[in-house]
Amino acid sequence: MRTNQDLDPVRLRQAFGAFPSGVVAVAAAVDGTMVGLAASSFTSVSLDPPLVSVSIATTSKTWPDLRRAHHLGVTVLAAHHGAVCRQLAGPVEHRFDNVAASVTETGAVTVDDGLARFDCTIYREVEAGDHIIALLRLHAVDHPDHAGSPLIFHRSGFGRVSPYL
């Protein structure tokens, strides 16, 4: 292993990309409009209290709006959501065009056919380099019984989990 000469952003992104991750939509109704983004840095954190986390780039123009929301929706995206994920990374005004989504009474927005859907509030934000780690407290969960495969982000592209051996 070589020293920090290998820590240039391009090589680091390639190395990070060797680890596949699931993809979630983080969304809310803000000032009467659905606002959201896709994140590939979702993880469960704690059962008591129930917490999850997502990492958001400090350059995100969407996070400042989302963090004003009373509640956030987090949807674990399914393998067929590749186009939805790309749309959530595209122009803000078109992120929810033709996307089947629901808004809760508290303003959390979730994608209707996601593998799991969470209603959350911001528990804490932690500055971490060029990202903000948002710890989210869960208030409700919907986990349909139907089986599905998650959308996977790996080596800068989308894929799906192969059936178990």
C-alpha positions as MATLAB code, in Angstrom:
seq = 'MRTNQDLDPVRLRQAFGAFPSGVVAVAAAVDGTMVGLAASSFTSVSLDPPLVSVSIATTSKTWPDLRRAHHLGVTVLAAHHGAVCRQLAGPVEHRFDNVAASVTETGAVTVDDGLARFDCTIYREVEAGDHIIALLRLHAVDHPDHAGSPLIFHRSGFGRVSPYL';
ca = [
       0.000    0.000    0.000;
       1.389    3.358   -0.991;
       1.185    6.570    1.022;
      -1.255    9.440    0.545;
      -0.148    9.958   -3.074;
      -3.081    7.694   -3.962;
      -5.619    9.978   -2.290;
      -6.371   12.131   -5.304;
     -10.159   12.538   -5.772;
     -10.383   10.438   -8.949;
      -8.584    7.416   -7.451;
     -10.457    7.808   -4.187;
     -13.834    7.844   -5.985;
     -12.804    4.690   -7.876;
     -11.785    2.962   -4.636;
     -15.001    4.010   -2.854;
     -16.944    2.735   -5.876;
     -15.663   -0.797   -5.244;
     -18.166   -1.013   -2.392;
     -21.757   -1.298   -3.643;
     -24.452    0.630   -1.831;
     -28.200    0.905   -1.960;
     -29.890    4.072   -3.130;
     -32.601    6.074   -1.384;
     -34.771    9.039   -2.244;
     -34.925   11.742    0.434;
     -37.900   14.028   -0.104;
     -40.428   16.376    1.470;
     -43.123   18.861    0.617;
     -41.559   22.288    1.106;
     -43.689   25.382    0.586;
     -46.235   23.236   -1.262;
     -43.725   21.705   -3.692;
     -42.158   18.237   -3.663;
     -38.408   18.551   -3.182;
     -36.008   15.622   -3.169;
     -32.686   14.068   -3.996;
     -31.086   10.648   -4.389;
     -28.444    9.443   -1.939;
     -26.271    6.345   -2.048;
     -24.943    6.742    1.469;
     -27.915    5.489    3.488;
     -27.387    3.259    6.518;
     -29.228    2.110    9.590;
     -27.711    3.543   12.768;
     -29.741    2.640   15.864;
     -32.847    0.774   16.994;
     -33.229    2.749   20.229;
     -33.824    5.488   19.344;
     -34.634    4.446   15.767;
     -32.099    6.307   13.588;
     -30.783    6.151   10.033;
     -28.239    8.342    8.272;
     -27.631    9.814    4.846;
     -24.657   11.821    3.654;
     -25.341   14.915    1.576;
     -22.723   16.941   -0.299;
     -22.191   20.375    1.210;
     -22.638   21.741   -2.319;
     -26.204   20.382   -2.522;
     -28.661   23.088   -3.495;
     -31.552   20.822   -2.413;
     -30.505   20.059    1.175;
     -31.050   23.638    2.442;
     -34.705   23.339    1.344;
     -35.143   19.793    2.669;
     -33.723   20.659    6.075;
     -36.506   23.266    6.498;
     -39.191   20.568    6.179;
     -41.043   19.344    9.282;
     -40.646   15.715    8.176;
     -38.612   13.967    5.497;
     -39.510   10.840    3.591;
     -36.808    8.287    2.859;
     -37.550    5.603    0.264;
     -35.337    2.577   -0.371;
     -35.404    2.468   -4.161;
     -36.064   -0.782   -6.043;
     -34.004   -2.165   -8.935;
     -36.481   -0.731  -11.459;
     -35.999    2.819  -10.110;
     -32.832    3.638  -12.096;
     -34.654    6.286  -14.141;
     -36.264    7.743  -10.992;
     -32.842    7.991   -9.369;
     -31.357    9.806  -12.373;
     -34.393   12.111  -12.406;
     -33.858   12.929   -8.708;
     -30.333   14.024   -9.627;
     -31.545   16.152  -12.545;
     -33.205   19.552  -12.852;
     -35.033   20.463   -9.636;
     -38.266   21.457  -11.354;
     -38.625   18.002  -13.006;
     -37.546   15.651  -10.223;
     -41.047   14.352   -9.526;
     -42.497   14.490  -13.056;
     -44.408   11.224  -13.617;
     -43.079    9.728  -10.358;
     -45.765    8.018   -8.272;
     -45.181    9.558   -4.856;
     -47.222   10.180   -1.713;
     -47.144   13.044    0.773;
     -47.961   12.363    4.427;
     -49.874   14.776    6.657;
     -46.504   15.820    8.097;
     -45.036   16.591    4.659;
     -42.811   13.536    4.172;
     -42.690   12.467    0.515;
     -42.057    8.834   -0.441;
     -41.962    6.946   -3.727;
     -45.049    4.712   -3.791;
     -43.454    1.424   -4.852;
     -40.261    1.673   -2.819;
     -38.942   -1.360   -0.950;
     -39.175    0.468    2.374;
     -40.475    3.940    3.242;
     -39.650    5.954    6.331;
     -41.106    9.129    7.853;
     -38.266   10.978    9.592;
     -37.171   14.174   11.254;
     -33.644   15.528   11.462;
     -32.092   14.311   14.712;
     -28.653   15.834   14.200;
     -26.348   17.052   11.441;
     -22.616   16.409   11.530;
     -20.150   18.247    9.303;
     -17.840   15.700    7.702;
     -15.424   17.112    5.146;
     -17.265   17.905    1.932;
     -20.468   16.239    3.195;
     -23.050   16.611    5.929;
     -24.061   13.438    7.706;
     -27.747   13.794    8.504;
     -28.923   11.558   11.334;
     -32.653   11.049   10.912;
     -35.074    9.871   13.586;
     -37.746    7.483   12.360;
     -41.402    8.113   13.198;
     -43.096    5.612   10.873;
     -42.095    2.797    8.546;
     -43.824    1.038    5.669;
     -42.236   -2.183    4.476;
     -44.432   -4.025    1.986;
     -44.386   -7.809    2.173;
     -43.682   -8.251   -1.542;
     -40.175   -9.268   -2.393;
     -38.089   -6.905   -4.431;
     -34.515   -6.227   -5.312;
     -32.878   -2.932   -4.312;
     -31.283   -0.472   -6.698;
     -27.521   -0.734   -6.250;
     -24.917    1.939   -7.019;
     -21.568    0.340   -7.846;
     -18.560    1.627   -9.792;
     -20.463    4.768  -10.848;
     -23.385    2.833  -12.295;
     -26.673    1.228  -11.282;
     -27.303   -2.463  -10.914;
     -29.260   -5.011   -8.931;
     -28.542   -7.713   -6.408;
     -28.185  -11.186   -7.901;
     -30.339  -13.938   -6.383;
     -28.792  -15.505   -3.332;
     -26.675  -18.611   -3.837;
];
